[in-house]
Amino acid sequence: MLTKLLSRAECAACKECCVFSLYDIWEQPALSPENYQKARLLLPDAEFIHKGQESFLFRIRETNSIPHSDLFLCPLLDTEKGCLLGTEKPFECRIYPFQVTELNGRLAITLSPLCEVMLQKPVGTLLEVLKTELAEKIFSYAEQHPDIIRSYDDRNPVLLWKSQNFENYLEELNHVESKL
Ligand code: SF4
């Protein structure tokens, strides 16, 4: 979904979003019922726990750990070929490093600071792609599948609130920048 912003090669060279630490293991993506069925076929020994209304998470084991570290690989990551789910990977993986957050009853799209490539892009470029192509799809999916909505984390800056007027946002942003 993010091909205008991230190339396949950039993602393949990184895989940061498929690795979790002991402290953020809960950040792994919510597997939809379809993702879950496919994951069970691909990984018959994997164990899962329920998340929210309809989703599942892996019960990640020592066997998924990276030796001599406190890091764990997503069980669906093949380090040579990439995600075993291919184009059917979880929605959260398809939009990463964008994430959907809820704060005081409002939905927002935030940016994970772990993606170095996206962090280097001008915020105006990210907003333009969100507003013209992605935001409506992302908010619509999140409303239908609320298990992907995360609690607000102040390490992840908000890029766009739902129903925010893009032009006003850019004007506000320019106003703030001109005062810095
Ligand atoms: S489901 Fe696939 S893309 Fe998502 S974290 Fe796991 S390996 Fe990575």
Backbone and ligand atoms as CSV (ligand in chain L), in Angstrom:
chain,resi,resn,atom,element,x,y,z
A,1,MET,N,N,0.815,-1.219,0.000
A,1,MET,CA,C,0.000,0.000,0.000
A,1,MET,C,C,0.843,1.261,0.000
A,2,LEU,N,N,2.074,1.133,0.448
A,2,LEU,CA,C,2.899,2.343,0.593
A,2,LEU,C,C,3.945,2.472,-0.500
A,3,THR,N,N,3.695,1.871,-1.663
A,3,THR,CA,C,4.743,1.816,-2.678
A,3,THR,C,C,5.200,3.203,-3.145
A,4,LYS,N,N,4.351,4.229,-2.983
A,4,LYS,CA,C,4.782,5.592,-3.360
A,4,LYS,C,C,5.803,6.149,-2.376
A,5,LEU,N,N,5.837,5.569,-1.181
A,5,LEU,CA,C,6.719,6.104,-0.139
A,5,LEU,C,C,7.890,5.188,0.185
A,6,LEU,N,N,7.664,3.880,0.061
A,6,LEU,CA,C,8.697,2.909,0.434
A,6,LEU,C,C,8.850,1.892,-0.687
A,7,SER,N,N,10.081,1.657,-1.122
A,7,SER,CA,C,10.269,0.641,-2.163
A,7,SER,C,C,10.367,-0.742,-1.516
A,8,ARG,N,N,10.086,-1.779,-2.320
A,8,ARG,CA,C,10.221,-3.153,-1.806
A,8,ARG,C,C,11.642,-3.404,-1.335
A,9,ALA,N,N,12.606,-2.858,-2.088
A,9,ALA,CA,C,14.014,-3.083,-1.742
A,9,ALA,C,C,14.346,-2.473,-0.382
A,10,GLU,N,N,13.788,-1.273,-0.121
A,10,GLU,CA,C,14.053,-0.636,1.178
A,10,GLU,C,C,13.474,-1.477,2.315
A,11,CYS,N,N,12.285,-1.993,2.106
A,11,CYS,CA,C,11.672,-2.826,3.150
A,11,CYS,C,C,12.436,-4.133,3.316
A,12,ALA,N,N,12.812,-4.745,2.200
A,12,ALA,CA,C,13.514,-6.036,2.268
A,12,ALA,C,C,14.849,-5.901,2.989
A,13,ALA,N,N,15.483,-4.733,2.842
A,13,ALA,CA,C,16.793,-4.547,3.464
A,13,ALA,C,C,16.679,-4.276,4.963
A,14,CYS,N,N,15.482,-4.030,5.447
A,14,CYS,CA,C,15.330,-3.608,6.849
A,14,CYS,C,C,14.642,-4.676,7.708
A,15,LYS,N,N,13.387,-4.891,7.514
A,15,LYS,CA,C,12.545,-5.839,8.277
A,15,LYS,C,C,12.390,-5.456,9.750
A,16,GLU,N,N,12.709,-4.210,10.082
A,16,GLU,CA,C,12.562,-3.744,11.475
A,16,GLU,C,C,11.164,-4.021,12.011
A,17,CYS,N,N,10.161,-3.888,11.120
A,17,CYS,CA,C,8.789,-4.026,11.602
A,17,CYS,C,C,8.402,-5.478,11.863
A,18,CYS,N,N,9.295,-6.435,11.566
A,18,CYS,CA,C,8.988,-7.849,11.818
A,18,CYS,C,C,9.755,-8.374,13.026
A,19,VAL,N,N,10.426,-7.470,13.737
A,19,VAL,CA,C,11.234,-7.850,14.900
A,19,VAL,C,C,10.686,-7.104,16.115
A,20,PHE,N,N,10.589,-7.822,17.230
A,20,PHE,CA,C,10.020,-7.230,18.439
A,20,PHE,C,C,10.957,-7.499,19.604
A,21,SER,N,N,10.964,-6.574,20.562
A,21,SER,CA,C,11.775,-6.808,21.756
A,21,SER,C,C,10.873,-7.377,22.849
A,22,LEU,N,N,11.486,-7.789,23.938
A,22,LEU,CA,C,10.707,-8.288,25.069
A,22,LEU,C,C,9.704,-7.244,25.536
A,23,TYR,N,N,10.040,-5.969,25.330
A,23,TYR,CA,C,9.218,-4.893,25.869
A,23,TYR,C,C,8.090,-4.473,24.925
A,24,ASP,N,N,8.246,-4.770,23.631
A,24,ASP,CA,C,7.160,-4.359,22.726
A,24,ASP,C,C,6.583,-5.549,21.967
A,25,ILE,N,N,6.667,-6.726,22.598
A,25,ILE,CA,C,6.190,-7.927,21.914
A,25,ILE,C,C,4.679,-7.827,21.640
A,26,TRP,N,N,3.994,-7.032,22.476
A,26,TRP,CA,C,2.558,-6.817,22.280
A,26,TRP,C,C,2.288,-5.969,21.037
A,27,GLU,N,N,3.355,-5.391,20.454
A,27,GLU,CA,C,3.173,-4.544,19.259
A,27,GLU,C,C,3.028,-5.365,17.988
A,28,GLN,N,N,3.172,-6.696,18.113
A,28,GLN,CA,C,3.065,-7.505,16.893
A,28,GLN,C,C,1.690,-7.281,16.257
A,29,PRO,N,N,1.595,-7.446,14.933
A,29,PRO,CA,C,0.343,-7.112,14.246
A,29,PRO,C,C,-0.796,-8.058,14.613
A,30,ALA,N,N,-1.998,-7.492,14.611
A,30,ALA,CA,C,-3.192,-8.305,14.827
A,30,ALA,C,C,-3.445,-9.134,13.570
A,31,LEU,N,N,-3.541,-10.444,13.749
A,31,LEU,CA,C,-3.867,-11.319,12.615
A,31,LEU,C,C,-5.382,-11.369,12.481
A,32,SER,N,N,-5.881,-11.026,11.305
A,32,SER,CA,C,-7.324,-11.142,11.055
A,32,SER,C,C,-7.684,-12.631,11.018
A,33,PRO,N,N,-8.973,-12.977,11.059
A,33,PRO,CA,C,-9.348,-14.398,10.962
A,33,PRO,C,C,-8.743,-15.061,9.716
A,34,GLU,N,N,-8.673,-14.321,8.600
A,34,GLU,CA,C,-8.091,-14.899,7.372
A,34,GLU,C,C,-6.582,-15.108,7.536
A,35,ASN,N,N,-5.904,-14.097,8.098
A,35,ASN,CA,C,-4.456,-14.239,8.357
A,35,ASN,C,C,-4.215,-15.438,9.277
A,36,TYR,N,N,-5.058,-15.561,10.289
A,36,TYR,CA,C,-4.906,-16.621,11.291
A,36,TYR,C,C,-5.037,-18.008,10.651
A,37,GLN,N,N,-6.061,-18.169,9.794
A,37,GLN,CA,C,-6.257,-19.477,9.142
A,37,GLN,C,C,-5.043,-19.829,8.297
A,38,LYS,N,N,-4.533,-18.849,7.562
A,38,LYS,CA,C,-3.378,-19.112,6.703
A,38,LYS,C,C,-2.139,-19.400,7.548
A,39,ALA,N,N,-1.958,-18.628,8.642
A,39,ALA,CA,C,-0.792,-18.840,9.498
A,39,ALA,C,C,-0.818,-20.239,10.118
A,40,ARG,N,N,-2.015,-20.714,10.481
A,40,ARG,CA,C,-2.115,-22.060,11.072
A,40,ARG,C,C,-1.703,-23.133,10.070
A,41,LEU,N,N,-2.051,-22.913,8.795
A,41,LEU,CA,C,-1.667,-23.889,7.765
A,41,LEU,C,C,-0.160,-23.853,7.536
A,42,LEU,N,N,0.388,-22.640,7.513
A,42,LEU,CA,C,1.822,-22.491,7.234
A,42,LEU,C,C,2.687,-22.935,8.409
A,43,LEU,N,N,2.185,-22.681,9.638
A,43,LEU,CA,C,2.980,-22.941,10.842
A,43,LEU,C,C,2.148,-23.787,11.806
A,44,PRO,N,N,2.010,-25.094,11.523
A,44,PRO,CA,C,1.089,-25.900,12.331
A,44,PRO,C,C,1.468,-25.990,13.806
A,45,ASP,N,N,2.736,-25.725,14.146
A,45,ASP,CA,C,3.131,-25.818,15.567
A,45,ASP,C,C,2.962,-24.507,16.320
A,46,ALA,N,N,2.625,-23.439,15.611
A,46,ALA,CA,C,2.521,-22.129,16.272
A,46,ALA,C,C,1.334,-22.103,17.224
A,47,GLU,N,N,1.480,-21.304,18.273
A,47,GLU,CA,C,0.373,-21.107,19.217
A,47,GLU,C,C,-0.076,-19.652,19.144
A,48,PHE,N,N,-1.336,-19.439,19.439
A,48,PHE,CA,C,-1.925,-18.101,19.282
A,48,PHE,C,C,-2.714,-17.725,20.524
A,49,ILE,N,N,-2.878,-16.427,20.700
A,49,ILE,CA,C,-3.794,-15.931,21.725
A,49,ILE,C,C,-4.774,-14.970,21.053
A,50,HIS,N,N,-5.953,-14.864,21.634
A,50,HIS,CA,C,-6.959,-13.964,21.069
A,50,HIS,C,C,-6.593,-12.515,21.342
A,51,LYS,N,N,-6.943,-11.661,20.404
A,51,LYS,CA,C,-6.810,-10.223,20.638
A,51,LYS,C,C,-8.112,-9.550,20.226
A,52,GLY,N,N,-8.706,-8.805,21.146
A,52,GLY,CA,C,-9.884,-8.013,20.811
A,52,GLY,C,C,-11.058,-8.856,20.353
A,53,GLN,N,N,-11.788,-8.322,19.366
A,53,GLN,CA,C,-13.040,-8.943,18.950
A,53,GLN,C,C,-12.853,-10.147,18.046
A,54,GLU,N,N,-11.859,-10.087,17.159
A,54,GLU,CA,C,-11.803,-11.122,16.114
A,54,GLU,C,C,-10.380,-11.539,15.758
A,55,SER,N,N,-9.396,-10.948,16.395
A,55,SER,CA,C,-8.016,-11.127,15.923
A,55,SER,C,C,-7.215,-12.078,16.812
A,56,PHE,N,N,-6.006,-12.359,16.344
A,56,PHE,CA,C,-5.106,-13.259,17.061
A,56,PHE,C,C,-3.697,-12.679,17.046
A,57,LEU,N,N,-2.942,-13.042,18.071
A,57,LEU,CA,C,-1.505,-12.751,18.117
A,57,LEU,C,C,-0.777,-14.069,18.269
A,58,PHE,N,N,0.471,-14.101,17.846
A,58,PHE,CA,C,1.291,-15.278,18.115
A,58,PHE,C,C,1.661,-15.321,19.589
A,59,ARG,N,N,1.666,-16.512,20.165
A,59,ARG,CA,C,2.303,-16.690,21.467
A,59,ARG,C,C,3.775,-16.949,21.138
A,60,ILE,N,N,4.551,-15.891,21.198
A,60,ILE,CA,C,5.929,-15.991,20.707
A,60,ILE,C,C,6.795,-16.716,21.732
A,61,ARG,N,N,7.596,-17.652,21.250
A,61,ARG,CA,C,8.382,-18.553,22.091
A,61,ARG,C,C,9.866,-18.250,21.953
A,62,GLU,N,N,10.633,-18.873,22.827
A,62,GLU,CA,C,12.095,-18.763,22.764
A,62,GLU,C,C,12.624,-19.142,21.387
A,63,THR,N,N,11.936,-20.090,20.750
A,63,THR,CA,C,12.414,-20.569,19.448
A,63,THR,C,C,12.378,-19.466,18.394
A,64,ASN,N,N,11.630,-18.402,18.664
A,64,ASN,CA,C,11.582,-17.290,17.717
A,64,ASN,C,C,12.609,-16.212,18.049
A,65,SER,N,N,13.430,-16.453,19.076
A,65,SER,CA,C,14.331,-15.380,19.489
A,65,SER,C,C,15.573,-15.327,18.611
A,66,ILE,N,N,16.150,-14.135,18.536
A,66,ILE,CA,C,17.417,-13.960,17.833
A,66,ILE,C,C,18.514,-14.229,18.859
A,67,PRO,N,N,19.426,-15.185,18.557
A,67,PRO,CA,C,20.425,-15.569,19.558
A,67,PRO,C,C,21.175,-14.372,20.142
A,68,HIS,N,N,21.484,-14.446,21.434
A,68,HIS,CA,C,22.255,-13.427,22.161
A,68,HIS,C,C,21.590,-12.048,22.123
A,69,SER,N,N,20.283,-11.999,22.108
A,69,SER,CA,C,19.592,-10.708,22.142
A,69,SER,C,C,18.264,-10.907,22.865
A,70,ASP,N,N,17.571,-9.808,23.122
A,70,ASP,CA,C,16.215,-9.935,23.674
A,70,ASP,C,C,15.190,-9.652,22.583
A,71,LEU,N,N,15.579,-9.965,21.331
A,71,LEU,CA,C,14.695,-9.706,20.194
A,71,LEU,C,C,14.057,-10.991,19.687
A,72,PHE,N,N,12.848,-10.852,19.166
A,72,PHE,CA,C,12.104,-11.988,18.639
A,72,PHE,C,C,11.636,-11.677,17.225
A,73,LEU,N,N,11.723,-12.681,16.376
A,73,LEU,CA,C,11.216,-12.513,15.009
A,73,LEU,C,C,9.750,-12.903,14.961
A,74,CYS,N,N,8.987,-12.203,14.152
A,74,CYS,CA,C,7.634,-12.679,13.875
A,74,CYS,C,C,7.756,-14.078,13.272
A,75,PRO,N,N,6.981,-15.042,13.761
A,75,PRO,CA,C,7.085,-16.412,13.229
A,75,PRO,C,C,6.831,-16.499,11.730
A,76,LEU,N,N,6.162,-15.499,11.172
A,76,LEU,CA,C,5.877,-15.544,9.729
A,76,LEU,C,C,7.007,-14.967,8.880
A,77,LEU,N,N,8.069,-14.527,9.531
A,77,LEU,CA,C,9.166,-13.946,8.754
A,77,LEU,C,C,10.150,-15.037,8.322
A,78,ASP,N,N,10.303,-15.186,7.016
A,78,ASP,CA,C,11.375,-16.006,6.449
A,78,ASP,C,C,12.509,-15.026,6.138
A,79,THR,N,N,13.631,-15.173,6.802
A,79,THR,CA,C,14.682,-14.150,6.670
A,79,THR,C,C,15.248,-14.072,5.249
A,80,GLU,N,N,15.037,-15.109,4.438
A,80,GLU,CA,C,15.491,-15.059,3.041
A,80,GLU,C,C,14.407,-14.481,2.129
A,81,LYS,N,N,13.165,-14.957,2.325
A,81,LYS,CA,C,12.104,-14.626,1.363
A,81,LYS,C,C,11.180,-13.502,1.812
A,82,GLY,N,N,11.220,-13.145,3.086
A,82,GLY,CA,C,10.288,-12.124,3.595
A,82,GLY,C,C,9.069,-12.762,4.245
A,83,CYS,N,N,7.990,-12.022,4.262
A,83,CYS,CA,C,6.785,-12.492,4.965
A,83,CYS,C,C,6.150,-13.679,4.241
A,84,LEU,N,N,5.873,-14.733,4.997
A,84,LEU,CA,C,5.271,-15.930,4.391
A,84,LEU,C,C,3.853,-15.665,3.899
A,85,LEU,N,N,3.231,-14.589,4.377
A,85,LEU,CA,C,1.874,-14.270,3.908
A,85,LEU,C,C,1.887,-13.455,2.617
A,86,GLY,N,N,3.067,-13.026,2.194
A,86,GLY,CA,C,3.177,-12.277,0.933
A,86,GLY,C,C,2.246,-11.085,0.896
A,87,THR,N,N,1.491,-10.955,-0.183
A,87,THR,CA,C,0.601,-9.791,-0.328
A,87,THR,C,C,-0.612,-9.875,0.605
A,88,GLU,N,N,-0.790,-11.019,1.267
A,88,GLU,CA,C,-1.930,-11.165,2.186
A,88,GLU,C,C,-1.531,-10.915,3.632
A,89,LYS,N,N,-0.444,-10.173,3.819
A,89,LYS,CA,C,0.025,-9.920,5.181
A,89,LYS,C,C,-0.986,-9.058,5.934
A,90,PRO,N,N,-0.901,-9.045,7.283
A,90,PRO,CA,C,-1.882,-8.276,8.063
A,90,PRO,C,C,-1.929,-6.809,7.648
A,91,PHE,N,N,-3.111,-6.213,7.805
A,91,PHE,CA,C,-3.296,-4.813,7.404
A,91,PHE,C,C,-2.279,-3.909,8.084
A,92,GLU,N,N,-2.020,-4.140,9.370
A,92,GLU,CA,C,-1.062,-3.288,10.081
A,92,GLU,C,C,0.329,-3.348,9.448
A,93,CYS,N,N,0.708,-4.524,8.922
A,93,CYS,CA,C,2.016,-4.651,8.267
A,93,CYS,C,C,2.008,-3.915,6.935
A,94,ARG,N,N,0.843,-3.898,6.280
A,94,ARG,CA,C,0.777,-3.244,4.964
A,94,ARG,C,C,0.848,-1.730,5.081
A,95,ILE,N,N,0.442,-1.182,6.226
A,95,ILE,CA,C,0.479,0.286,6.351
A,95,ILE,C,C,1.657,0.767,7.193
A,96,TYR,N,N,2.416,-0.138,7.799
A,96,TYR,CA,C,3.543,0.262,8.644
A,96,TYR,C,C,4.558,1.068,7.827
A,97,PRO,N,N,5.110,2.175,8.368
A,97,PRO,CA,C,5.120,2.625,9.760
A,97,PRO,C,C,3.957,3.530,10.165
A,98,PHE,N,N,2.916,3.648,9.317
A,98,PHE,CA,C,1.715,4.323,9.801
A,98,PHE,C,C,0.989,3.370,10.745
A,99,GLN,N,N,0.361,3.935,11.746
A,99,GLN,CA,C,-0.432,3.142,12.676
A,99,GLN,C,C,-1.695,3.925,12.993
A,100,VAL,N,N,-2.740,3.240,13.419
A,100,VAL,CA,C,-3.975,3.929,13.797
A,100,VAL,C,C,-4.063,3.966,15.319
A,101,THR,N,N,-4.298,5.176,15.818
A,101,THR,CA,C,-4.322,5.418,17.254
A,101,THR,C,C,-5.641,6.060,17.629
A,102,GLU,N,N,-6.071,5.780,18.855
A,102,GLU,CA,C,-7.269,6.461,19.363
A,102,GLU,C,C,-6.885,7.277,20.589
A,103,LEU,N,N,-7.288,8.530,20.578
A,103,LEU,CA,C,-7.003,9.394,21.717
A,103,LEU,C,C,-8.236,10.251,21.980
A,104,ASN,N,N,-8.740,10.180,23.179
A,104,ASN,CA,C,-9.939,10.937,23.570
A,104,ASN,C,C,-11.081,10.743,22.577
A,105,GLY,N,N,-11.248,9.507,22.137
A,105,GLY,CA,C,-12.376,9.195,21.255
A,105,GLY,C,C,-12.172,9.562,19.797
A,106,ARG,N,N,-10.990,10.077,19.444
A,106,ARG,CA,C,-10.737,10.431,18.033
A,106,ARG,C,C,-9.676,9.510,17.460
A,107,LEU,N,N,-9.858,9.139,16.209
A,107,LEU,CA,C,-8.853,8.312,15.537
A,107,LEU,C,C,-7.819,9.198,14.870
A,108,ALA,N,N,-6.591,8.729,14.865
A,108,ALA,CA,C,-5.512,9.465,14.200
A,108,ALA,C,C,-4.571,8.461,13.549
A,109,ILE,N,N,-3.871,8.926,12.528
A,109,ILE,CA,C,-2.799,8.130,11.930
A,109,ILE,C,C,-1.490,8.678,12.472
A,110,THR,N,N,-0.696,7.792,13.066
A,110,THR,CA,C,0.585,8.194,13.644
A,110,THR,C,C,1.713,7.543,12.849
A,111,LEU,N,N,2.930,7.991,13.150
A,111,LEU,CA,C,4.105,7.470,12.448
A,111,LEU,C,C,5.039,6.822,13.466
A,112,SER,N,N,5.338,5.534,13.252
A,112,SER,CA,C,6.309,4.886,14.139
A,112,SER,C,C,7.692,5.474,13.851
A,113,PRO,N,N,8.452,5.815,14.898
A,113,PRO,CA,C,9.770,6.411,14.663
A,113,PRO,C,C,10.828,5.371,14.311
A,114,LEU,N,N,10.434,4.102,14.197
A,114,LEU,CA,C,11.446,3.063,13.959
A,114,LEU,C,C,11.804,2.906,12.486
A,115,CYS,N,N,11.013,3.519,11.598
A,115,CYS,CA,C,11.300,3.371,10.161
A,115,CYS,C,C,12.177,4.544,9.705
A,116,GLU,N,N,13.465,4.263,9.541
A,116,GLU,CA,C,14.434,5.320,9.198
A,116,GLU,C,C,14.112,5.974,7.851
A,117,VAL,N,N,13.672,5.173,6.900
A,117,VAL,CA,C,13.422,5.701,5.549
A,117,VAL,C,C,12.300,6.731,5.585
A,118,MET,N,N,11.229,6.403,6.267
A,118,MET,CA,C,10.082,7.320,6.303
A,118,MET,C,C,10.382,8.558,7.129
A,119,LEU,N,N,11.212,8.398,8.152
A,119,LEU,CA,C,11.537,9.545,8.993
A,119,LEU,C,C,12.271,10.627,8.212
A,120,GLN,N,N,12.949,10.222,7.134
A,120,GLN,CA,C,13.714,11.198,6.352
A,120,GLN,C,C,12.854,11.942,5.337
A,121,LYS,N,N,11.603,11.543,5.189
A,121,LYS,CA,C,10.750,12.196,4.177
A,121,LYS,C,C,10.089,13.448,4.761
A,122,PRO,N,N,9.903,14.483,3.931
A,122,PRO,CA,C,9.204,15.680,4.432
A,122,PRO,C,C,7.794,15.320,4.897
A,123,VAL,N,N,7.388,15.915,6.006
A,123,VAL,CA,C,6.067,15.596,6.546
A,123,VAL,C,C,4.969,15.949,5.546
A,124,GLY,N,N,5.199,16.990,4.730
A,124,GLY,CA,C,4.201,17.371,3.723
A,124,GLY,C,C,3.984,16.252,2.701
A,125,THR,N,N,5.067,15.528,2.341
A,125,THR,CA,C,4.947,14.411,1.385
A,125,THR,C,C,4.115,13.288,1.993
A,126,LEU,N,N,4.396,12.972,3.259
A,126,LEU,CA,C,3.639,11.900,3.919
A,126,LEU,C,C,2.153,12.266,3.992
A,127,LEU,N,N,1.891,13.525,4.347
A,127,LEU,CA,C,0.503,13.966,4.480
A,127,LEU,C,C,-0.218,13.957,3.141
A,128,GLU,N,N,0.495,14.343,2.100
A,128,GLU,CA,C,-0.167,14.388,0.793
A,128,GLU,C,C,-0.578,12.984,0.354
A,129,VAL,N,N,0.320,12.010,0.529
A,129,VAL,CA,C,-0.029,10.631,0.139
A,129,VAL,C,C,-1.149,10.104,1.030
A,130,LEU,N,N,-1.070,10.420,2.322
A,130,LEU,CA,C,-2.144,9.971,3.218
A,130,LEU,C,C,-3.477,10.549,2.773
A,131,LYS,N,N,-3.484,11.858,2.577
A,131,LYS,CA,C,-4.750,12.527,2.301
A,131,LYS,C,C,-5.330,12.124,0.952
A,132,THR,N,N,-4.466,11.975,-0.064
A,132,THR,CA,C,-4.998,11.714,-1.401
A,132,THR,C,C,-5.255,10.230,-1.653
A,133,GLU,N,N,-4.557,9.345,-0.943
A,133,GLU,CA,C,-4.680,7.921,-1.301
A,133,GLU,C,C,-5.015,6.985,-0.153
A,134,LEU,N,N,-4.503,7.272,1.035
A,134,LEU,CA,C,-4.507,6.217,2.050
A,134,LEU,C,C,-5.433,6.443,3.238
A,135,ALA,N,N,-5.562,7.699,3.675
A,135,ALA,CA,C,-6.224,7.934,4.962
A,135,ALA,C,C,-7.640,7.364,4.993
A,136,GLU,N,N,-8.392,7.571,3.936
A,136,GLU,CA,C,-9.777,7.096,3.933
A,136,GLU,C,C,-9.822,5.578,4.067
A,137,LYS,N,N,-8.940,4.883,3.313
A,137,LYS,CA,C,-8.907,3.407,3.395
A,137,LYS,C,C,-8.494,2.950,4.786
A,138,ILE,N,N,-7.489,3.639,5.344
A,138,ILE,CA,C,-6.970,3.228,6.652
A,138,ILE,C,C,-8.023,3.433,7.742
A,139,PHE,N,N,-8.659,4.613,7.757
A,139,PHE,CA,C,-9.665,4.867,8.790
A,139,PHE,C,C,-10.867,3.936,8.607
A,140,SER,N,N,-11.238,3.703,7.358
A,140,SER,CA,C,-12.387,2.836,7.107
A,140,SER,C,C,-12.097,1.412,7.602
A,141,TYR,N,N,-10.897,0.906,7.309
A,141,TYR,CA,C,-10.544,-0.451,7.775
A,141,TYR,C,C,-10.548,-0.486,9.305
A,142,ALA,N,N,-9.963,0.560,9.925
A,142,ALA,CA,C,-9.859,0.574,11.390
A,142,ALA,C,C,-11.247,0.593,12.040
A,143,GLU,N,N,-12.175,1.302,11.422
A,143,GLU,CA,C,-13.522,1.349,12.005
A,143,GLU,C,C,-14.215,-0.010,11.897
A,144,GLN,N,N,-13.908,-0.727,10.823
A,144,GLN,CA,C,-14.520,-2.056,10.674
A,144,GLN,C,C,-13.769,-3.132,11.451
A,145,HIS,N,N,-12.503,-2.875,11.736
A,145,HIS,CA,C,-11.664,-3.856,12.435
A,145,HIS,C,C,-10.928,-3.154,13.579
A,146,PRO,N,N,-11.660,-2.807,14.640
A,146,PRO,CA,C,-11.059,-1.966,15.695
A,146,PRO,C,C,-9.904,-2.634,16.441
A,147,ASP,N,N,-9.703,-3.925,16.232
A,147,ASP,CA,C,-8.567,-4.576,16.923
A,147,ASP,C,C,-7.226,-3.986,16.502
A,148,ILE,N,N,-7.179,-3.293,15.364
A,148,ILE,CA,C,-5.885,-2.732,14.940
A,148,ILE,C,C,-5.620,-1.354,15.563
A,149,ILE,N,N,-6.621,-0.809,16.261
A,149,ILE,CA,C,-6.450,0.540,16.824
A,149,ILE,C,C,-5.623,0.451,18.104
A,150,ARG,N,N,-4.576,1.261,18.157
A,150,ARG,CA,C,-3.663,1.233,19.303
A,150,ARG,C,C,-3.939,2.393,20.247
A,151,SER,N,N,-3.531,2.183,21.492
A,151,SER,CA,C,-3.615,3.292,22.439
A,151,SER,C,C,-2.560,4.322,22.058
A,152,TYR,N,N,-2.833,5.567,22.365
A,152,TYR,CA,C,-1.898,6.629,22.013
A,152,TYR,C,C,-0.557,6.429,22.724
A,153,ASP,N,N,0.521,6.616,21.971
A,153,ASP,CA,C,1.876,6.496,22.509
A,153,ASP,C,C,2.598,7.772,22.083
A,154,ASP,N,N,3.043,8.567,23.045
A,154,ASP,CA,C,3.588,9.879,22.662
A,154,ASP,C,C,4.949,9.805,21.964
A,155,ARG,N,N,5.477,8.594,21.785
A,155,ARG,CA,C,6.699,8.467,20.965
A,155,ARG,C,C,6.361,8.469,19.478
A,156,ASN,N,N,5.091,8.254,19.154
A,156,ASN,CA,C,4.674,8.173,17.750
A,156,ASN,C,C,3.887,9.423,17.377
A,157,PRO,N,N,4.481,10.354,16.630
A,157,PRO,CA,C,3.774,11.607,16.345
A,157,PRO,C,C,2.516,11.413,15.508
A,158,VAL,N,N,1.517,12.214,15.825
A,158,VAL,CA,C,0.273,12.187,15.045
A,158,VAL,C,C,0.498,12.932,13.735
A,159,LEU,N,N,0.138,12.304,12.625
A,159,LEU,CA,C,0.220,12.965,11.317
A,159,LEU,C,C,-1.120,13.533,10.897
A,160,LEU,N,N,-2.173,12.798,11.159
A,160,LEU,CA,C,-3.478,13.216,10.633
A,160,LEU,C,C,-4.587,12.698,11.537
A,161,TRP,N,N,-5.429,13.610,11.975
A,161,TRP,CA,C,-6.632,13.199,12.710
A,161,TRP,C,C,-7.720,12.868,11.713
A,162,LYS,N,N,-8.605,11.967,12.082
A,162,LYS,CA,C,-9.733,11.649,11.203
A,162,LYS,C,C,-10.585,12.912,11.013
A,163,SER,N,N,-10.986,13.142,9.778
A,163,SER,CA,C,-11.823,14.276,9.398
A,163,SER,C,C,-11.093,15.603,9.456
A,164,GLN,N,N,-9.771,15.569,9.626
A,164,GLN,CA,C,-9.050,16.828,9.663
A,164,GLN,C,C,-8.949,17.399,8.248
A,165,ASN,N,N,-9.118,18.688,8.153
A,165,ASN,CA,C,-9.000,19.326,6.850
A,165,ASN,C,C,-7.518,19.487,6.497
A,166,PHE,N,N,-7.114,18.838,5.409
A,166,PHE,CA,C,-5.682,18.795,5.057
A,166,PHE,C,C,-5.096,20.188,4.832
A,167,GLU,N,N,-5.831,21.034,4.084
A,167,GLU,CA,C,-5.297,22.361,3.780
A,167,GLU,C,C,-5.110,23.160,5.081
A,168,ASN,N,N,-6.104,23.059,5.992
A,168,ASN,CA,C,-5.967,23.768,7.269
A,168,ASN,C,C,-4.765,23.245,8.025
A,169,TYR,N,N,-4.580,21.908,7.941
A,169,TYR,CA,C,-3.462,21.314,8.679
A,169,TYR,C,C,-2.136,21.888,8.180
A,170,LEU,N,N,-1.983,21.952,6.843
A,170,LEU,CA,C,-0.729,22.484,6.293
A,170,LEU,C,C,-0.541,23.950,6.673
A,171,GLU,N,N,-1.653,24.708,6.653
A,171,GLU,CA,C,-1.557,26.118,7.057
A,171,GLU,C,C,-1.097,26.217,8.508
A,172,GLU,N,N,-1.693,25.376,9.377
A,172,GLU,CA,C,-1.309,25.404,10.794
A,172,GLU,C,C,0.157,25.033,10.946
A,173,LEU,N,N,0.563,24.002,10.168
A,173,LEU,CA,C,1.946,23.514,10.259
A,173,LEU,C,C,2.916,24.624,9.822
A,174,ASN,N,N,2.594,25.294,8.696
A,174,ASN,CA,C,3.465,26.370,8.218
A,174,ASN,C,C,3.544,27.493,9.242
A,175,HIS,N,N,2.390,27.763,9.878
A,175,HIS,CA,C,2.336,28.812,10.885
A,175,HIS,C,C,3.278,28.465,12.052
A,176,VAL,N,N,3.198,27.205,12.500
A,176,VAL,CA,C,4.059,26.765,13.614
A,176,VAL,C,C,5.520,26.838,13.185
A,177,GLU,N,N,5.816,26.323,11.954
A,177,GLU,CA,C,7.208,26.292,11.504
A,177,GLU,C,C,7.778,27.706,11.395
A,178,SER,N,N,6.939,28.657,10.935
A,178,SER,CA,C,7.448,30.023,10.766
A,178,SER,C,C,7.771,30.670,12.102
A,179,LYS,N,N,7.209,30.113,13.187
A,179,LYS,CA,C,7.467,30.687,14.509
A,179,LYS,C,C,8.700,30.053,15.159
A,180,LEU,N,N,9.186,28.934,14.598
A,180,LEU,CA,C,10.319,28.232,15.222
A,180,LEU,C,C,11.636,28.934,14.920
L,1,SF4,S1,S,3.097,-10.855,9.475
L,1,SF4,FE1,FE,4.725,-10.719,7.917
L,1,SF4,S2,S,5.067,-8.511,7.545
L,1,SF4,FE2,FE,3.892,-8.723,9.464
L,1,SF4,S3,S,5.422,-8.731,11.113
L,1,SF4,FE3,FE,5.066,-10.894,10.547
L,1,SF4,S4,S,6.591,-11.378,8.950
L,1,SF4,FE4,FE,6.515,-9.129,9.169
